[in-house]
Amino acid sequence: MANFGSRGGAADKLTLPLMILAFLAVIGFLYWLNITAEPTQIEIVEEAERSSSASAILSVDDFLAGAAQYEGQVVEVTDARVASRLGPQAFWIGPDDRPFLVKMGPDLVSAGTEVLVEQTLTLVGSVWTMTDSAHAAWDTQGAFANEGDKIVAEFAIGSPFLEVHEIVTPDAGGEGAGAGGSN
């Protein structure tokens, strides 16, 4: 075999100066960064914490899967899509093939709160069962804009509904709409 000899002598001569040069280059670069860097303002955005009086916070799918089990309880339903309206005081949420009735509470109604079809909301309210007397009370409160709305609401008799006292819209920036709601 051929012996190529050692090249270690040539490399050993440059190792120490190259190492020192590399350290000086890194130190010089860090010094230059320190001199030319401008301080950055970090903006901390704090989301307002909403305090919910709800006994359960549920996604709309979880709520619709078993709404009857929450009867008499205050729940918070997140990401509820408004499927359609039922007069000025009520609306349907959820999928179009299985809508769930929601009635605005008196404070929301008096504040003139409106919801839009296809709007996504967070709702806080109590779950009740629609009865003939509840249907009649809604009628006397003016919940139905016309006779057709009244007939449609009759289909909910015997089913649970949600009477909301707080509606939070995405454009509310995480702040609760409170009793007044938000438009």
C-alpha positions as CSV (number, residue, x, y, z in Angstrom):
1,M,0.0,0.0,0.0
2,A,1.0,3.5,-0.6
3,N,1.8,5.7,2.3
4,F,0.5,9.2,1.8
5,G,2.1,10.5,4.9
6,S,0.7,12.7,7.6
7,R,-1.0,15.9,6.7
8,G,-1.3,16.7,10.4
9,G,1.6,19.1,10.4
10,A,-0.1,21.5,8.0
11,A,-3.3,21.4,9.8
12,D,-1.8,21.8,13.2
13,K,-0.2,25.0,12.2
14,L,-3.5,26.7,11.3
15,T,-5.8,25.2,14.0
16,L,-5.1,27.6,16.8
17,P,-5.2,30.8,14.7
18,L,-8.5,29.7,13.0
19,M,-10.1,28.9,16.3
20,I,-9.2,32.3,17.8
21,L,-10.4,34.0,14.6
22,A,-13.7,32.1,14.8
23,F,-14.2,33.2,18.4
24,L,-13.4,36.8,17.6
25,A,-15.8,36.7,14.7
26,V,-18.6,35.4,16.9
27,I,-17.9,37.9,19.6
28,G,-17.8,40.7,17.1
29,F,-21.1,39.6,15.6
30,L,-22.8,39.5,19.0
31,Y,-21.3,43.0,19.8
32,W,-22.6,44.4,16.5
33,L,-26.1,42.9,17.2
34,N,-26.1,44.4,20.7
35,I,-25.2,47.8,19.3
36,T,-27.6,47.9,16.4
37,A,-30.6,46.1,17.8
38,E,-33.6,48.2,18.7
39,P,-35.8,47.3,21.6
40,T,-39.1,45.7,20.7
41,Q,-42.3,46.6,22.5
42,I,-44.2,43.5,23.3
43,E,-47.9,44.1,23.4
44,I,-49.8,41.9,25.9
45,V,-53.4,41.5,25.0
46,E,-55.4,40.2,27.9
47,E,-58.8,38.7,27.2
48,A,-61.4,39.8,29.6
49,E,-62.5,36.9,31.7
50,R,-66.2,36.3,31.6
51,S,-67.6,34.9,34.7
52,S,-70.3,32.5,33.9
53,S,-72.9,31.4,36.4
54,A,-73.4,28.2,34.3
55,S,-73.3,24.8,35.9
56,A,-72.0,23.4,32.6
57,I,-70.1,24.9,29.7
58,L,-70.8,22.8,26.6
59,S,-70.2,22.9,22.9
60,V,-73.4,23.1,20.9
61,D,-73.0,19.5,19.7
62,D,-72.6,18.2,23.3
63,F,-75.6,20.3,24.4
64,L,-77.9,19.1,21.6
65,A,-77.0,15.5,22.3
66,G,-78.6,15.6,25.7
67,A,-80.2,19.0,26.4
68,A,-83.0,17.4,28.5
69,Q,-80.6,16.3,31.2
70,Y,-79.8,20.0,32.0
71,E,-83.4,20.9,32.7
72,G,-83.7,23.6,35.4
73,Q,-79.9,24.3,35.2
74,V,-78.1,27.3,33.8
75,V,-75.8,26.2,31.0
76,E,-73.4,28.0,28.6
77,V,-73.6,26.8,25.1
78,T,-70.6,27.7,22.9
79,D,-70.4,28.0,19.1
80,A,-74.2,27.9,18.6
81,R,-75.1,28.7,15.0
82,V,-78.4,30.5,14.5
83,A,-80.4,28.3,12.0
84,S,-83.4,30.5,11.7
85,R,-85.4,33.1,13.7
86,L,-88.8,32.6,15.3
87,G,-90.3,36.0,15.7
88,P,-88.5,38.9,17.4
89,Q,-87.8,37.0,20.7
90,A,-86.8,33.4,19.7
91,F,-84.6,31.5,17.3
92,W,-83.5,28.0,16.4
93,I,-79.9,26.9,16.8
94,G,-78.1,23.8,15.6
95,P,-78.2,21.8,12.4
96,D,-81.1,22.5,10.1
97,D,-82.4,19.0,10.3
98,R,-82.5,19.1,14.2
99,P,-83.0,22.7,15.3
100,F,-83.2,23.5,19.0
101,L,-85.5,26.4,20.3
102,V,-83.9,29.3,22.1
103,K,-86.0,32.1,23.7
104,M,-84.4,35.4,24.8
105,G,-85.1,36.5,28.4
106,P,-87.0,39.6,29.2
107,D,-83.8,41.7,29.8
108,L,-82.5,40.8,26.3
109,V,-85.9,41.5,24.7
110,S,-86.2,44.9,26.4
111,A,-82.7,45.8,25.3
112,G,-83.7,45.2,21.7
113,T,-81.2,42.4,21.2
114,E,-81.2,40.8,17.7
115,V,-79.5,37.8,16.3
116,L,-78.8,37.1,12.7
117,V,-79.3,33.9,10.8
118,E,-76.0,32.0,10.4
119,Q,-74.5,34.0,13.3
120,T,-72.4,32.0,15.8
121,L,-73.1,32.8,19.4
122,T,-72.3,31.8,23.0
123,L,-75.5,31.5,24.9
124,V,-76.0,31.4,28.7
125,G,-79.4,30.5,30.1
126,S,-81.7,28.0,31.7
127,V,-83.1,24.8,30.1
128,W,-86.8,24.3,30.5
129,T,-89.4,22.1,28.9
130,M,-91.9,23.7,26.6
131,T,-95.4,23.3,27.9
132,D,-98.8,24.6,26.8
133,S,-98.7,27.3,29.5
134,A,-95.2,28.4,28.5
135,H,-96.4,28.6,24.9
136,A,-99.4,30.7,25.9
137,A,-97.1,33.0,28.1
138,W,-94.8,33.5,25.1
139,D,-97.8,34.5,23.0
140,T,-99.0,37.1,25.6
141,Q,-95.4,38.4,25.7
142,G,-95.5,39.0,21.9
143,A,-92.8,36.4,21.1
144,F,-94.6,35.5,17.9
145,A,-94.6,37.9,15.0
146,N,-97.5,36.1,13.3
147,E,-99.8,33.1,13.6
148,G,-97.3,31.0,11.6
149,D,-94.6,31.5,14.2
150,K,-97.0,30.5,16.9
151,I,-97.9,27.3,15.1
152,V,-94.2,26.4,14.5
153,A,-93.5,26.9,18.2
154,E,-96.3,24.4,19.0
155,F,-94.1,21.7,17.6
156,A,-91.6,22.3,20.4
157,I,-94.2,21.5,23.1
158,G,-92.9,18.6,25.2
159,S,-89.3,19.4,24.1
160,P,-86.6,21.3,26.0
161,F,-85.8,24.8,25.1
162,L,-83.2,27.3,26.3
163,E,-84.2,30.6,27.8
164,V,-81.1,32.8,27.6
165,H,-80.2,35.8,29.7
166,E,-76.8,36.4,28.1
167,I,-75.7,36.3,24.4
168,V,-72.1,36.7,23.5
169,T,-71.2,37.4,19.9
170,P,-67.7,36.9,18.5
171,D,-67.4,40.6,17.7
172,A,-67.9,41.3,21.4
173,G,-64.2,40.4,21.8
174,G,-64.8,37.9,24.5
175,E,-66.7,40.3,26.7
176,G,-70.0,39.2,28.0
177,A,-73.0,40.8,26.5
178,G,-74.7,40.7,29.8
179,A,-78.4,41.1,30.2
180,G,-78.4,43.8,27.5
181,G,-77.0,41.4,24.9
182,S,-75.1,42.6,21.9
183,N,-76.2,43.3,18.3
